[in-house]
Amino acid sequence: MRMKKQIAVILGILLLATCLLAGCSSQEAPAPSADGTTEAKASESAAAVQSADGEKSGKPVLGVSLFYRRDEYYKDLDASFVKEAADAGLDIIIQDADSDASKQTQQLEDFVQQGVDAIALAPCDPAGLVPAIEAAVDAGIPVVVFDNQAETDKVSTSVNFDYEEDGGMVGDWTANYINEKLDGKAKVAVIDFPQSPIVCGGRVNGFVNKVKELPGVEIVSQQDGKASRSDSMNVMENILTSNPDVQIVFGVNFDTCAGAKAAIEAAGRDDIIVVGSAYGEEEFQALANDDAILKAFSTSSPQQQAKDTVAAVVKILNGESVEKDTLSHSQLLDAQTIKDYDWESIIAARES
């Protein structure tokens, strides 16, 4: 009997030691969640972010809902938000709406339930997100919009590039090309993305308004490429069938332009150029190599957009006033201007 008691005591001591060791050991880094929440958020679960002893972290929490995370711009925007929030002393939760308005609505509702201090989002639907945005504001949470607009005056500020200016600068480049290379006449196709009326719509309007100033320009087709490489390739194949004499294609983002290029190459055509708005390594490489098809792009900076958005949030949380609209400006890149654009450092930063 005494032996059994001694064994029980020893087992109890060992169990206690195991529990203590488990409690002091470092935890495994959190894996990406199924809901699209970004990685590297050990202390970002709610506004009441707590330390191991149950005390609140004391940092304000910013909830961010991205339009999507499909392309390099939004991937770099995601990383830039993490950096800018850390530099500003904020905790951050970043979620990917994947261009789904109902999913984004749920994300905003979750942010409200979590009690975040501020919300920043790129609305998938400027009108459809209004109820969720206004509910957050009514709950005392300021909302900042970036890379789009929302159809409500309850948004504290909208942080955007001048998208019509983006399209316009590509239109100016294209008009010069038409005058110099095509004797002032050209048949032009536009591959757009109507789901994004502010960003992509602005780019299309800016481009079309500029090239149509030339009397010899005809817009022969304007179709939805869904901002997708595969969809845009299919659209371009249809355009080549219905308008084989097309000479210039404008795309709203790089995947659109790359899809158009793929269709042009598959058709064995070498007499069509593609221009548009873009951001990413493939764009930079193509311009640096003076690609035969991809010729000119307006390029926005995700680093600047994240910086401006977080700066606006910090001002609001500090009780300072902000303008209703914050505008940044893109730049035109082609085979010449790419030489002065330090794109290699952007790529290198992803690997550091």
N, C-alpha and C positions, 0 to 999 in steps of 0.2 A: 504493500500500500504506500509506504514512504517513497519507494522508487517511482511509482506512478505520479505522485505529487511533484517529485523533483523534475520529472520529464515534462510535466505540464507547465511548471514555472519556467523551465528553459525555453520551451516552445513559445510561451507568451513573451519572453524577453526578445527572442529572435523576431517574432512578428512585429513587435513594437519598433525594433531597430530598422526592420525593412520599411515600415511605413514612414519613419523619420527620414530615411535615406531617399525614398521616393519623393517626399515633399521638398527636399532640398535640391534634387537634381534638376538640370535644365530641361525645359520642355521642348518637344519637337516643334519646329517651325510650322505654322498653320499652312495647310494646303489650300489651293484655290477652291472656293465653294461653288456649289452647283448653281447658285443664283447670280454668278458673275461678279461677286465681290472681289476686288483686287487683292493680291498677296501683300505680305509685309505689313500686317496690321495687328500686331500682338496687343496693342492698347487702344483699339479703335472701335469697340463694340457698341458704345452708346455715349450720350453726353456725360453720364455719370461714369466715366472711365475710372476704374478702380485699380489700385495696386494690390499686392498680395495680402497686405494687412487690412484691406477693406477701405482704405482712404481714397477719396477721389483724386484723380490726377491733377485737377485744377486747370487743365487746358480746355479752351473752347473746342468743340467738335464741329467740323464741317462735313456735311454729307454731300457727295457729288454723284450725279447721275449722268453718265456719258451717253451721247446719241447712239454710238456703237463703239466697238473696239476692233473693227475689221481691218483697218488700214494703218499705215505707219504714222500718219498724222495723229490719230487718236491714241495709238500706243505711246508715242512720245508725249502727247498731251497728258495721258495718265501718269507717266513717270514725272513729268514736270509739275503736276499738281502735288504729288507726294513730296517733291523737293521744296516747292514754294511753301506748302503748309508747314513743313518741318522748320524752315527758316523763319516763318512767321509765328512759331510757337503754337500751332494748332494740331490737334489730332484730326485724322481724316478717315472717312469711309468712302470708297469709290465703288460704284456699281455700274454695270453695263446694261443699258436698256435694249441694246441690239435692234434699234429702230422700231421698237414695239411700244406703242403708246400705253396700252393696258399694263404692260410690264413696268413701264416707267411710273405710271400712276401708283402702282403697288409699292414701288421703291420709295416714292415720296411719302406715302402713308406710313411706311415702315420707319422712315427718318423721323416723322412726327412722333410715332410711338416710342422711339428710342430717345427722344428728347434732345436731338442735336441742337446746336446753337445757331447754325445757319445752313442753308441749302444752296447749292449751285447746280444748275442743270442745263443741258443742251436739249431743248424740247423736241421730241419726235413729232409732235403735233401741236403747233402754236395755239390752236383753239381747243383741242381735246384735252390738253393738260391744264387748262385754266381752273377747273374745279379743285384739282389736287393742289395747285399752287396757292390758290386763295384760301384753301383749308389750312395750309401750313402757315401762311401769313396770319390768319385769324387765330392760330394757336400761339402766336407770338414769335414765330421763326421767320427771320428775313430771308427772302429768296432773290438770288442773283441768277440771271440767265446769261449763257455764253454760247457763241457759235450758232445763234438763232434768235428768234423773238418769241414772246408769248403775248397773246391778245388780252392782256389785263394790265391795268395801271397799278396793280399791287406789287409788281416786281420792283425791287429797289433800284436796279440798274441792269442794262443789257450790255455785255462786253462782246464786241464783234469787230471783224475787219470790215472795210468798206467793200462789199461784195460786187456792187456795180462797178466800182473803180477797178476791182480785180479783172472782171470781164472786159472792161473798157480798155485796159492797158494791153490785153491780148488782142483785142479788136484793132487797136492802133498798129500793133506789130503786123497783124494780118493784112491790114489795109496797105501798109507799106510793101509787104511781100506781093500783094496782088498787083500793085502799080509797077513794081520793079520786075517781077518775074512773069506776070500773066497779062500784061498790057491793060491793066485796069478792069479785067473781066474775070469772074470766077463763079462756079457753082459750089455752094457751101451746104454742108449738112451739120446739124446740131444734135448731139446725143445728150439729153437732159435727165433730170430726176425730179419730177413734179412733187414728190413727197417732201422735198426740201425747198419750199417756195422762197424763203428768205435768203439762204446761202446759195444754193444752186440756181434758184430762180434769178437772184440778183446777178450772178455771174453770166447767165445766159442773156439777160436783158442788156447788160453792159456791153457784151460782145456784139450782139446782133445790132444794137443801135449804132455802134461804130462802123461795122462793115457795110451796113446798108446806106451809109452816107455816100458810098461809091455807087453810081448809077448802073455800073456793069455787074453788080453782085446780085445773085439770086439764091435765096435760101430754098433749096430743093427738098429738104426733108428735116423734120424735127421730131424725134422719137425718144421714148423713155428707155434708158439703159439700166435703170434701177441702181445706178452707182456701182454696178457689179461688172467684173471683167468678163465673165461668161455670158451674161445677158447682153452686155454691150457688143461682144463679138457677134452674137446672133443678130442683133439689130443692125450692125454694120454689114453683115452678109446680105440682109434684106435690102439695105440701102444700095449696095453695089448692084443688086439685081434690078431694082426699080429705077435707079439713077446711075448707070455705069459711067456717066461723064462727070461725076462729082470730083472735085479737085482738092477741097479743104474740109476737114472735120474738126469741130469744136467739141471737147468733152468736159464735163463738169468736175471730174476728179481724175486721179491718175489711173485707177482701175478702168474707168470708162475709156480713157485714151489708149491704155494698153490693150483692151479688148478690141478697139477699133483697129489698132495696128496689127493685131494678130489676124484679123479678117482680111485686111489689105494684103498682108504678106501671103496668106493662104491662097488668095486670088491671083498671086503673081504680079501684083500691080506695083509700080515704082514711080507713079506720077501723082500720088496723093500725099498730102502732109496732114499731120494731126497737131493741133494746138489745144490749150485748155488751161485749167487751174489744177495744180498738182503739188504734192509734197512727198518726197521719199527717195530712197537710194536709187531705185531704178530710173527715176526722172533725172537725178543728178548725174548718174553714169551715162545715160543716153545723151544728155546735152554736152557733157564733157567729151564724149566720143563723136560729137557732131552726127548724131543718128540721122539716117536718110529720111525717116518718117516723122519722128517726134521732134518738133522744132522750137516751140516756145511755150512757156507756162508762167502764169502769175503764181507766186509761192508765198504762202502765209507761214508764220512762225508759231508752232504750238507752245514753245517756251514763253513767248511774249503773251499769248492768250492766257496761259495759266498764271503768269505773273500778274497780269492786269486783273484777272478775276479774283485771285487771293487778296490782292491789295485792296480791292473794293470791299471784300468781305471784312477785312480787318478794320477798315474805316467805319463800316456800318456797326460792327461790334463795339467800336470805341465811341460810338455816338456822333461820329462826324457825318457830314452831308456828302452825297455823291451825285454826280450827274446822271440823268436818266439814261444817257447813251454814252458808252465809252468806245471810241473808234481807234483801231490800229490800222496800219497800212502794209500791204504786201509789196513785193518787188517782182519785176519782170526778169525771168531768166531765159537765156538762149545760149547758143554755143559760145558767144563772146562774154556775156555777163557772168556766166557760171565760173569763169576763171577768177573772179573776185569774190566768190561766195564760198565761205569756208565750210563746205558740206562734209569734208572728211572728218572734221572735229565732231560733227553731229553723230556720224556713224560710230566713231570711236567711243563716244560717251555711252552708247548702248552696251558696250562690252566692258566698261569699267565698273 
